[in-house]
Amino acid sequence: MKSKLAIFIILSGWLFSITYILVEYIFLDTNTIGHFFLPQDIPHLVLHILLIIIPVIFTLSGYFVNESKKLFDAYKESEEKYRDFYQNAPDAYHSIGPDGMILDVNDKWLRMLGYQREEITGKKKLTELFTDKGLKIFQATFPEFKKKGFIENIEYDLMKKDGTRLPVVINATAFYDKEGNYLKSRSIVRDITEIKKREEKLIMSQSAFFNMLKDLDLSYKELRRLYEGIISSFISALDAKSAWTKGHSERVTKYAISIAKEMGLEDKDIETLRTAALLHDIGKLGTYDVILDKPEDLTDEEINLIKIHPVKGEEILRPISQLKDILPIIRSHHEKIDGTGYPDGLKNGDIPLLARIIAVADTFDSMTSDRPYRPKASKEAAISELKKYSGTQFDFEVVEAFSNTI
């Protein structure tokens, strides 16, 4: 559909030329066509050339005006669609300038924090909504964010309009001008209240259990039943984190014990191995479910979060004196024979034997189980992979013993 301005421009050019020709015909009363192509002098020649060119120029101008209007209308429609998506998105969004001023928020953000738009945009800085702890985190991360261009999974407590705290996790991307100067952010803000409540309940359960051990003088059998029960509870809590890893700890324990028996370990060591294998991934209780269930490749920061779970597991279990013997095993079950593992880069015999056994059992079960980012491998393929890296990642004797039992 042509714009009215484009039609006006095109008609103006043609009407000008046609009007001039009619005027010449009326006033000169001569052969207009002959006069047009055989002008009397140079000025008339130039004028006649212009009479031909002007309609063409005006027609082209009208065409470009019309195309410009089409592009403008398409841009406006696209902008309206984006604005509609932005305002009605299921996640909260905000945008902040170089000084931390809140430039824009969507409707979800306003509902989450209880503000009206006119109270926030261009009126408040994000720092005004932080607690003291959140302000320190922001002051430490914002300068780096402006240089780096993004941040991921940064936790803050924001103050709602009614004065209550809202725990959130923020992921943000930066926008820059042509000179590379920071202009604004586009930040996704997610309410993690329910996640925090679950974490608090787990911490309360752990605290209650530890206090119980200190305060009560339990008999050996009672303590043993409680001990096994709490281990079972830890495993149930870990299984609840992700459907993809449910039953993983029990299967790793079964494989590890079969290796230990094949290697002729003593019953006491096998019992220690049983407990360590059941609890080897307990540190993942502090890992976000969304990371464990993520179908895409993990980012470097997410990989680093996963890699701290052996240390976290050691920290969780350290207060339980009855589990002190398994702490080095929990910490070292991701170490590799060639020293490229984590968290300490241990090599060969510096890695506890029981940790080396769990490493093989853990890897085998991971490879033969479905994950959100890949299907499971066959047992044959998994054994072949273990043998391929025997002596570099895995203990040669442990892999041989496992091959004999599977």
Sequence and secondary structure as in RCSB ss.txt:
>XXXX:A:sequence
MKSKLAIFIILSGWLFSITYILVEYIFLDTNTIGHFFLPQDIPHLVLHILLIIIPVIFTLSGYFVNESKKLFDAY
KESEEKYRDFYQNAPDAYHSIGPDGMILDVNDKWLRMLGYQREEITGKKKLTELFTDKGLKIFQATFPEFKKKGF
IENIEYDLMKKDGTRLPVVINATAFYDKEGNYLKSRSIVRDITEIKKREEKLIMSQSAFFNMLKDLDLSYKELRR
LYEGIISSFISALDAKSAWTKGHSERVTKYAISIAKEMGLEDKDIETLRTAALLHDIGKLGTYDVILDKPEDLTD
EEINLIKIHPVKGEEILRPISQLKDILPIIRSHHEKIDGTGYPDGLKNGDIPLLARIIAVADTFDSMTSDRPYRP
KASKEAAISELKKYSGTQFDFEVVEAFSNTI
>XXXX:A:secstr
   HHHHHHHHHHHHHHHHHHHHHHHHH S HHHHHHS SSHHHHHHHHHHHHHHHHHHHHHHHHHHHHHHHHHH
HHHHHHHHHHHHT SSEEEEE TT BEEEE HHHHHHHT  HHHHTTT BGGGGB HHHHHHHHHHHHHHHHHSE
EEEEEEEEE TTS EEEEEEEEEEEE TT  EEEEEEEEEE HHHHHHHHHHHHHHHHHHHHHHH    HHHHHH
HHHHHHHHHHHHHHHH GGGTTHHHHHHHHHHHHHHHTT  HHHHHHHHHHHHTTTGGGGGS HHHHT  S   H
HHHHHHHTHHHHHHHHHTT GGGGGGHHHHHHTT  TTS  SSS   GGGS HHHHHHHHHHHHHHHTS BTTB 
   HHHHHHHHHHTBTTTB HHHHHHHHHH 
